[in-house]
Amino acid sequence: MPPTLPRAWRQILLAVAWFGLACHHDPPPVAPAEPLPAEPEITLTSMDDECNGLMTALERYRECVNHDDDDREGLRNTIEFAEQSFAAGKKATLDAPAQRVIALACHRAEASVRAANERCLAGPKPRVD
């Protein structure tokens, strides 16, 4: 026969559990944080200039001495794909908003490639075992 609690103890435990549930309340709301600032306005040149800047940054990045063979192969493929894409884009006639969107994408990609080049020039990648 399993041990049982006397009736008084069961009533006390039930009262404590009920009291704990009855006294529960939600924590006070947290004050909202300051709003994030908007991205600063970027002054863009023409679509061709921005995309040529991206190609220049990619070429500089390819010259980093700390790349391994896989990195070099991937960069070669990326540069080849970008050249083909830009050549195809020059054949089309795009309106001004579309050219601005492409120029902005090239501008942001160029900033990313410049940052990657700085990391590459800082030294070889750490070994991952």
Residue, then its C-alpha position, 0 to 999 in steps of 0.5 A: m500500500p502506498p504511503t498517503l498524507p493525512r487529510a489535513w496535510r492534503q488540504i494544506l497543500l491544496a490551499v497553498a497551491w490555490f493561493g499560489l495560483a490566485c496571487h500570480h500576476d504578470p510582471p509590469p510592462v517593459a518600456p520600449a527602447e529608443p527607435l533605431p535611426a534610419e539608414p543615412e542617405i547614400t549618394l550614388t553615381s551612375m549604375d555603370d560607375e557603381c557596378n564598375g566599382l564593385m568589379t574593381a573591389l572584386e579584383r582587389y579582393r582576388e589579389c589577397v595573398n591569404h586566400d586558399d585554392d577554394d577561395r580563389e576558384g570561388l572568386r574567379n567564378t563570382i567575377e565571371f558571373a558578375e561580368q556576364s550579368f553586367a554585360a547582359g544588363k547593358k543590353a537592356t534599357l532600364d528606367a531610372p528607378a531600376q537603375r538606382v536600385i541596381a546602383l544601390a545594390c552594387h554600392r552595398a556589395e562593394a562595401s561588403v567586398r572591401a570589408a572582406n578584403e580587409r579581413c583577408l589582408a589581416g591574415p589567413k583564415p583560422r583552421v577549423d578542425 
